[in-house]
Amino acid sequence: MTDRATPGRPVRILLADDQPLLRTGFRMVLGAEGDLHVVAEAGDGVEAVELSRRLLPDVVLMDIRMPRMDGVAATRAIVDARLPVRVLVLTTFDLDEYVVGALRAGASGFLAKDVPAEELIAAIRTVAGGDAVVAPRILRRLLDRFAELLPDPAATPSAALDALTDREREVLVQVARGLSNAEIAAVLSVSETTIKTHVGHVLTKLRLRDRVQAVVLAYESGLVRPRA
Protein backbone atom coordinates (compact mmCIF):
# COMPACT_ATOMS: atom_id res chain seq x y z
CA MET A 1 0.00 0.00 0.00
CA THR A 2 1.30 3.45 -0.90
CA ASP A 3 1.42 5.76 2.13
CA ARG A 4 1.91 9.08 0.38
CA ALA A 5 0.35 11.08 -2.39
CA THR A 6 2.58 11.50 -5.44
CA PRO A 7 4.68 14.67 -5.10
CA GLY A 8 4.01 17.38 -7.67
CA ARG A 9 0.35 16.65 -8.30
CA PRO A 10 -2.79 17.81 -6.46
CA VAL A 11 -4.11 15.76 -3.58
CA ARG A 12 -7.16 13.91 -4.89
CA ILE A 13 -10.09 13.97 -2.47
CA LEU A 14 -13.36 12.06 -2.25
CA LEU A 15 -16.12 13.76 -0.24
CA ALA A 16 -18.39 11.27 1.56
CA ASP A 17 -21.37 12.86 3.32
CA ASP A 18 -25.11 12.34 3.01
CA GLN A 19 -25.81 16.09 3.14
CA PRO A 20 -25.38 17.71 -0.30
CA LEU A 21 -25.13 21.19 1.19
CA LEU A 22 -22.15 20.19 3.35
CA ARG A 23 -20.45 18.54 0.39
CA THR A 24 -20.93 21.75 -1.61
CA GLY A 25 -19.41 23.77 1.19
CA PHE A 26 -16.39 21.48 1.47
CA ARG A 27 -15.94 21.51 -2.31
CA MET A 28 -15.91 25.31 -2.36
CA VAL A 29 -13.36 25.52 0.46
CA LEU A 30 -11.06 22.87 -0.98
CA GLY A 31 -11.46 24.10 -4.56
CA ALA A 32 -9.81 27.37 -3.61
CA GLU A 33 -6.56 25.50 -2.92
CA GLY A 34 -4.39 24.80 -5.94
CA ASP A 35 -2.95 21.59 -4.50
CA LEU A 36 -6.29 20.03 -3.54
CA HIS A 37 -8.73 18.52 -6.04
CA VAL A 38 -12.13 17.00 -5.28
CA VAL A 39 -12.51 14.09 -7.71
CA ALA A 40 -15.95 12.84 -6.63
CA GLU A 41 -18.71 12.92 -4.03
CA ALA A 42 -20.49 10.06 -2.29
CA GLY A 43 -23.82 10.30 -0.52
CA ASP A 44 -23.49 7.09 1.52
CA GLY A 45 -20.93 4.60 2.74
CA VAL A 46 -21.48 2.02 0.01
CA GLU A 47 -20.90 4.62 -2.67
CA ALA A 48 -17.81 5.87 -0.80
CA VAL A 49 -16.27 2.40 -0.87
CA GLU A 50 -17.16 1.85 -4.53
CA LEU A 51 -15.70 5.20 -5.59
CA SER A 52 -12.59 4.60 -3.49
CA ARG A 53 -12.01 1.32 -5.29
CA ARG A 54 -12.61 2.84 -8.72
CA LEU A 55 -10.93 6.25 -8.39
CA LEU A 56 -8.26 5.58 -5.73
CA PRO A 57 -8.37 9.09 -4.22
CA ASP A 58 -5.53 10.05 -1.89
CA VAL A 59 -7.91 11.04 0.92
CA VAL A 60 -11.54 10.29 1.70
CA LEU A 61 -13.21 12.97 3.82
CA MET A 62 -15.62 10.61 5.57
CA ASP A 63 -18.77 11.47 7.49
CA ILE A 64 -19.66 9.01 10.25
CA ARG A 65 -23.42 8.64 10.07
CA MET A 66 -24.60 7.85 6.53
CA PRO A 67 -27.27 5.61 5.01
CA ARG A 68 -26.69 2.06 3.72
CA MET A 69 -23.23 1.87 5.33
CA ASP A 70 -21.91 4.15 8.05
CA GLY A 71 -18.49 5.78 8.02
CA VAL A 72 -16.96 3.23 10.37
CA ALA A 73 -17.90 0.27 8.16
CA ALA A 74 -16.86 2.16 5.03
CA THR A 75 -13.49 3.02 6.58
CA ARG A 76 -12.95 -0.61 7.55
CA ALA A 77 -13.83 -1.78 4.03
CA ILE A 78 -11.36 0.65 2.45
CA VAL A 79 -8.56 -0.27 4.86
CA ASP A 80 -9.22 -4.02 4.64
CA ALA A 81 -9.07 -3.80 0.83
CA ARG A 82 -5.53 -2.39 1.22
CA LEU A 83 -6.32 0.48 -1.12
CA PRO A 84 -3.77 3.31 -1.37
CA VAL A 85 -6.42 5.56 0.17
CA ARG A 86 -6.39 7.29 3.55
CA VAL A 87 -9.50 8.20 5.50
CA LEU A 88 -10.05 11.42 7.45
CA VAL A 89 -13.20 11.17 9.54
CA LEU A 90 -15.54 14.05 10.33
CA THR A 91 -17.64 13.99 13.49
CA THR A 92 -19.71 16.06 15.88
CA PHE A 93 -19.33 15.81 19.65
CA ASP A 94 -22.61 13.95 19.98
CA LEU A 95 -21.28 11.18 17.73
CA ASP A 96 -17.96 10.64 19.51
CA GLU A 97 -18.58 6.95 20.15
CA TYR A 98 -18.41 6.32 16.41
CA VAL A 99 -14.97 7.89 16.16
CA VAL A 100 -13.37 5.27 18.40
CA GLY A 101 -14.70 2.63 16.03
CA ALA A 102 -13.40 4.55 13.03
CA LEU A 103 -9.92 4.81 14.51
CA ARG A 104 -9.87 1.11 15.28
CA ALA A 105 -11.04 0.48 11.71
CA GLY A 106 -7.93 2.24 10.41
CA ALA A 107 -8.87 5.90 9.90
CA SER A 108 -5.90 8.24 9.71
CA GLY A 109 -7.52 10.88 11.87
CA PHE A 110 -10.64 12.77 12.74
CA LEU A 111 -11.90 16.34 12.94
CA ALA A 112 -15.01 18.08 14.18
CA LYS A 113 -17.39 19.12 11.41
CA ASP A 114 -17.16 22.74 12.52
CA VAL A 115 -13.36 22.82 12.18
CA PRO A 116 -12.00 26.07 10.70
CA ALA A 117 -11.24 25.84 6.98
CA GLU A 118 -7.51 26.30 7.44
CA GLU A 119 -7.36 23.38 9.90
CA LEU A 120 -9.32 21.14 7.53
CA ILE A 121 -6.98 21.99 4.67
CA ALA A 122 -3.89 21.38 6.80
CA ALA A 123 -5.28 18.06 8.04
CA ILE A 124 -5.96 16.82 4.51
CA ARG A 125 -2.41 17.69 3.46
CA THR A 126 -1.01 15.96 6.54
CA VAL A 127 -2.99 12.77 5.95
CA ALA A 128 -2.17 12.76 2.23
CA GLY A 129 1.50 13.08 3.15
CA GLY A 130 1.38 9.81 5.04
CA ASP A 131 1.00 11.10 8.58
CA ALA A 132 -2.05 11.13 10.83
CA VAL A 133 -4.14 13.84 12.44
CA VAL A 134 -4.74 13.61 16.15
CA ALA A 135 -6.95 16.30 17.66
CA PRO A 136 -5.96 16.19 21.36
CA ARG A 137 -8.98 18.17 22.61
CA ILE A 138 -11.47 15.84 20.94
CA LEU A 139 -9.47 12.72 21.75
CA ARG A 140 -9.36 13.57 25.46
CA ARG A 141 -13.09 14.20 25.45
CA LEU A 142 -13.62 10.80 23.82
CA LEU A 143 -11.39 9.00 26.28
CA ASP A 144 -12.94 10.75 29.26
CA ARG A 145 -16.39 9.65 28.09
CA PHE A 146 -15.25 6.04 27.74
CA ALA A 147 -12.92 5.95 30.73
CA GLU A 148 -14.80 3.00 32.21
CA LEU A 149 -13.81 0.91 29.18
CA LEU A 150 -10.11 1.60 29.67
CA PRO A 151 -7.73 -0.22 32.03
CA ASP A 152 -7.89 0.34 35.78
CA PRO A 153 -5.60 3.29 36.61
CA ALA A 154 -3.82 1.07 39.15
CA ALA A 155 -3.07 -1.59 36.57
CA THR A 156 0.35 -2.19 35.05
CA PRO A 157 0.62 -1.16 31.38
CA SER A 158 -0.05 -3.96 28.92
CA ALA A 159 2.66 -6.49 28.09
CA ALA A 160 2.14 -5.46 24.46
CA LEU A 161 4.46 -2.55 25.22
CA ASP A 162 7.31 -4.75 26.46
CA ALA A 163 8.99 -4.61 23.06
CA LEU A 164 9.59 -0.87 23.45
CA THR A 165 12.68 0.70 24.96
CA ASP A 166 12.28 3.23 27.79
CA ARG A 167 12.84 6.08 25.38
CA GLU A 168 10.34 4.68 22.88
CA ARG A 169 7.77 4.54 25.69
CA GLU A 170 8.52 8.15 26.52
CA VAL A 171 7.96 9.09 22.90
CA LEU A 172 4.71 7.11 22.76
CA VAL A 173 3.42 8.97 25.83
CA GLN A 174 4.09 12.30 24.14
CA VAL A 175 2.48 11.12 20.89
CA ALA A 176 -0.59 10.11 22.91
CA ARG A 177 -0.75 13.63 24.30
CA GLY A 178 -1.06 14.94 20.76
CA LEU A 179 2.41 16.45 20.38
CA SER A 180 4.07 16.76 16.98
CA ASN A 181 7.56 15.39 16.36
CA ALA A 182 9.02 18.89 16.76
CA GLU A 183 7.21 19.39 20.07
CA ILE A 184 8.32 15.99 21.37
CA ALA A 185 11.91 16.81 20.37
CA ALA A 186 11.72 19.99 22.45
CA VAL A 187 10.28 18.16 25.47
CA LEU A 188 12.91 15.40 25.36
CA SER A 189 15.78 17.67 24.26
CA VAL A 190 16.73 15.66 21.18
CA SER A 191 16.54 16.30 17.45
CA GLU A 192 13.33 16.04 15.46
CA THR A 193 15.02 13.42 13.27
CA THR A 194 15.68 11.28 16.34
CA ILE A 195 12.03 11.52 17.36
CA LYS A 196 10.90 10.57 13.86
CA THR A 197 13.11 7.47 14.10
CA HIS A 198 11.69 6.55 17.51
CA VAL A 199 8.12 6.97 16.28
CA GLY A 200 8.90 4.71 13.33
CA HIS A 201 10.29 2.05 15.68
CA VAL A 202 7.20 2.28 17.89
CA LEU A 203 4.85 1.80 14.95
CA THR A 204 6.88 -1.09 13.58
CA LYS A 205 7.28 -2.92 16.88
CA LEU A 206 3.61 -2.56 17.82
CA ARG A 207 2.44 -3.26 14.25
CA LEU A 208 0.49 -0.02 14.03
CA ARG A 209 -0.52 1.79 10.85
CA ASP A 210 0.10 5.33 12.07
CA ARG A 211 0.29 7.57 15.13
CA VAL A 212 -3.49 7.74 15.53
CA GLN A 213 -3.55 4.02 16.27
CA ALA A 214 -0.55 4.56 18.55
CA VAL A 215 -2.57 7.08 20.56
CA VAL A 216 -5.49 4.68 20.94
CA LEU A 217 -3.17 1.84 22.00
CA ALA A 218 -1.39 4.06 24.53
CA TYR A 219 -4.69 4.72 26.28
CA GLU A 220 -6.13 1.23 25.89
CA SER A 221 -2.94 -0.35 27.26
CA GLY A 222 -2.91 1.90 30.33
CA LEU A 223 0.35 3.68 29.43
CA VAL A 224 -1.56 6.98 29.36
CA ARG A 225 -4.81 7.58 31.18
CA PRO A 226 -7.69 10.05 30.83
CA ARG A 227 -7.50 13.27 32.84
CA ALA A 228 -3.80 12.64 33.43
Phi, psi and omega per residue, in radians:
M1 nan 2.315 3.102
T2 -1.375 2.295 -3.069
D3 -1.681 -0.169 -3.047
R4 -2.347 2.564 3.031
A5 -1.173 2.673 -3.132
T6 -1.206 2.184 3.136
P7 -1.043 2.548 3.049
G8 1.574 -0.100 3.071
R9 -2.197 2.742 -3.121
P10 -1.063 2.630 3.029
V11 -1.292 2.168 -3.087
R12 -1.593 2.198 -2.984
I13 -2.135 2.402 2.995
L14 -1.905 2.189 3.096
L15 -1.634 2.125 3.138
A16 -2.121 1.818 -3.123
D17 -2.775 2.454 -3.099
D18 -1.463 0.015 3.113
Q19 -1.857 1.879 -3.100
P20 -0.979 -0.644 -3.114
L21 -1.113 -0.710 3.097
L22 -1.151 -0.721 3.109
R23 -1.060 -0.715 3.123
T24 -1.088 -0.744 3.122
G25 -1.095 -0.786 3.113
F26 -1.099 -0.719 -3.135
R27 -1.078 -0.708 3.137
M28 -1.140 -0.768 3.138
V29 -1.117 -0.840 -3.080
L30 -1.261 -0.552 -3.125
G31 -1.159 -0.305 3.128
A32 -1.403 -0.130 -3.132
E33 -1.764 2.187 -3.072
G34 -1.130 -0.428 -3.085
D35 -1.731 0.130 3.118
L36 -2.132 2.355 -3.099
H37 -2.407 2.064 3.084
V38 -1.394 2.038 -3.063
V39 -1.631 -0.389 -3.113
A40 -2.957 2.920 3.084
E41 -2.263 2.515 3.091
A42 -2.186 2.419 -3.119
G43 -1.712 -0.056 3.087
D44 -2.739 3.005 -3.058
G45 -1.167 -0.646 3.124
V46 -1.084 -0.799 3.125
E47 -1.124 -0.636 3.129
A48 -1.075 -0.746 3.128
V49 -1.174 -0.773 -3.133
E50 -1.067 -0.787 -3.140
L51 -1.200 -0.585 3.086
S52 -1.114 -0.718 3.116
R53 -1.157 -0.695 -3.045
R54 -1.411 -0.694 -3.015
L55 -1.770 -0.332 -3.109
L56 0.839 1.028 3.072
P57 -1.146 2.798 3.087
D58 -1.274 -0.690 -3.077
V59 -2.387 2.362 2.960
V60 -1.821 2.138 3.030
L61 -1.553 1.799 -2.867
M62 -1.898 2.094 2.991
D63 -1.295 2.702 -3.121
I64 -1.451 -0.955 -3.022
R65 -1.685 1.884 -3.135
M66 -2.435 2.759 3.120
P67 -1.271 2.843 3.111
R68 1.190 -0.870 3.087
M69 -2.630 2.211 -3.106
D70 -1.362 3.032 -3.062
G71 -1.138 -0.520 3.108
V72 -1.158 -0.870 -3.142
A73 -1.124 -0.674 3.129
A74 -1.150 -0.718 3.091
T75 -1.058 -0.802 -3.131
R76 -1.083 -0.698 -3.140
A77 -1.124 -0.722 3.138
I78 -1.156 -0.782 -3.122
V79 -1.186 -0.767 -3.120
D80 -1.124 -0.483 3.114
A81 -1.369 -0.067 3.117
R82 0.982 0.687 3.076
L83 -1.332 2.610 3.086
P84 -1.367 0.959 -3.030
V85 -2.303 2.337 3.114
R86 -1.940 2.567 -3.031
V87 -1.992 2.225 3.054
L88 -1.989 2.001 -3.021
V89 -1.566 2.450 3.050
L90 -1.900 2.431 -3.099
T91 -2.529 2.959 2.933
T92 -2.102 2.746 -3.055
F93 -0.982 -0.538 -3.108
D94 -1.368 -0.018 3.099
L95 -2.055 0.395 -3.044
D96 -0.980 -0.614 -3.075
E97 -1.046 -0.490 3.126
Y98 -1.245 -0.502 -3.070
V99 -1.175 -0.675 3.085
V100 -0.999 -0.769 3.100
G101 -1.102 -0.677 3.139
A102 -1.146 -0.710 3.117
L103 -1.137 -0.741 3.109
R104 -1.148 -0.501 3.137
A105 -1.308 -0.246 3.084
G106 2.018 0.249 3.087
A107 -1.107 2.616 -3.124
S108 -1.618 0.109 3.090
G109 2.756 3.085 3.103
F110 -2.665 2.651 3.133
L111 -2.390 2.742 2.990
A112 -1.311 2.609 -3.112
K113 -1.147 -0.409 -3.134
D114 -1.653 0.346 -3.139
V115 -1.056 2.467 3.069
P116 -1.024 2.599 -3.072
A117 -0.970 -0.726 -3.093
E118 -1.146 -0.558 3.107
E119 -1.277 -0.657 3.086
L120 -1.080 -0.822 -3.134
I121 -1.068 -0.792 3.132
A122 -1.107 -0.680 -3.136
A123 -1.137 -0.731 3.122
I124 -1.076 -0.767 3.119
R125 -1.106 -0.700 3.135
T126 -1.105 -0.834 -3.127
V127 -1.139 -0.739 3.124
A128 -1.103 -0.509 3.136
G129 -1.373 -0.017 3.068
G130 1.785 -0.030 3.119
D131 -1.732 -3.021 -3.118
A132 -2.224 2.750 -3.136
V133 -1.913 2.056 3.086
V134 -2.005 2.071 3.089
A135 -1.675 1.735 -3.026
P136 -0.976 -0.715 -3.087
R137 -1.070 -0.797 -3.131
I138 -1.250 -0.700 -3.123
L139 -1.080 -0.759 -3.140
R140 -1.126 -0.649 3.108
R141 -1.114 -0.737 3.094
L142 -1.042 -0.868 -3.048
L143 -1.205 -0.580 3.056
D144 -1.109 -0.725 -3.112
R145 -1.128 -0.612 -3.075
F146 -1.877 0.462 -3.079
A147 -0.996 -0.580 -3.107
E148 -1.177 -0.299 3.134
L149 -1.546 -0.180 -3.085
L150 -1.597 2.940 -3.093
P151 -1.046 2.690 3.052
D152 -1.021 2.322 -3.141
P153 -0.989 -0.408 -3.139
A154 -1.498 -0.116 -3.072
A155 -1.326 2.715 3.063
T156 -1.390 2.420 3.125
P157 -0.916 2.599 -3.055
S158 -0.956 2.555 3.089
A159 -1.124 -0.264 3.118
A160 -1.058 -0.372 -3.113
L161 -1.579 -0.013 -3.071
D162 -1.083 -0.415 -3.117
A163 -1.266 -0.263 -3.079
L164 -1.486 2.552 2.996
T165 -1.333 2.931 3.115
D166 -1.026 -0.727 -3.128
R167 -1.190 -0.671 3.094
E168 -1.108 -0.624 3.072
R169 -1.141 -0.733 3.108
E170 -1.024 -0.761 -3.140
V171 -1.133 -0.741 3.137
L172 -1.068 -0.700 3.099
V173 -1.034 -0.768 -3.121
Q174 -1.221 -0.629 3.057
V175 -1.073 -0.745 -3.125
A176 -1.133 -0.401 3.100
R177 -1.515 0.047 3.039
G178 1.534 0.226 -3.115
L179 -1.382 2.566 3.045
S180 -1.372 2.964 3.105
N181 -1.023 -0.715 3.142
A182 -1.120 -0.710 3.139
E183 -1.191 -0.686 3.105
I184 -1.137 -0.711 3.116
A185 -1.017 -0.713 3.133
A186 -1.169 -0.723 -3.134
V187 -1.129 -0.727 -3.054
L188 -1.667 0.001 3.092
S189 1.002 0.823 3.041
V190 -2.342 3.096 -3.120
S191 -1.358 2.740 3.099
E192 -1.123 -0.594 3.109
T193 -1.099 -0.689 3.105
T194 -1.097 -0.746 3.129
I195 -1.124 -0.740 3.113
K196 -1.009 -0.698 3.116
T197 -1.146 -0.760 3.127
H198 -1.090 -0.765 3.132
V199 -1.053 -0.747 3.101
G200 -1.042 -0.714 3.114
H201 -1.137 -0.713 3.124
V202 -1.052 -0.839 -3.116
L203 -1.098 -0.718 -3.128
T204 -1.174 -0.837 -3.098
K205 -1.128 -0.633 -3.094
L206 -1.642 0.023 3.108
R207 0.991 0.871 -3.135
L208 -1.881 2.595 -3.080
R209 -1.316 -0.700 -3.106
D210 -2.819 -3.057 -3.019
R211 -1.288 -0.338 3.044
V212 -1.104 -0.826 3.110
Q213 -1.137 -0.533 3.084
A214 -1.135 -0.690 3.109
V215 -1.088 -0.842 -3.133
V216 -1.040 -0.791 -3.134
L217 -1.112 -0.677 -3.130
A218 -1.042 -0.686 3.103
Y219 -1.334 -0.783 -3.088
E220 -1.132 -0.532 -3.112
S221 -1.436 -0.229 -3.118
G222 1.609 0.030 3.120
L223 -1.150 -0.678 3.076
V224 -2.203 2.516 -3.062
R225 -2.226 2.608 3.113
P226 -0.969 2.592 3.108
R227 1.091 0.272 3.137
A228 -1.305 nan nan
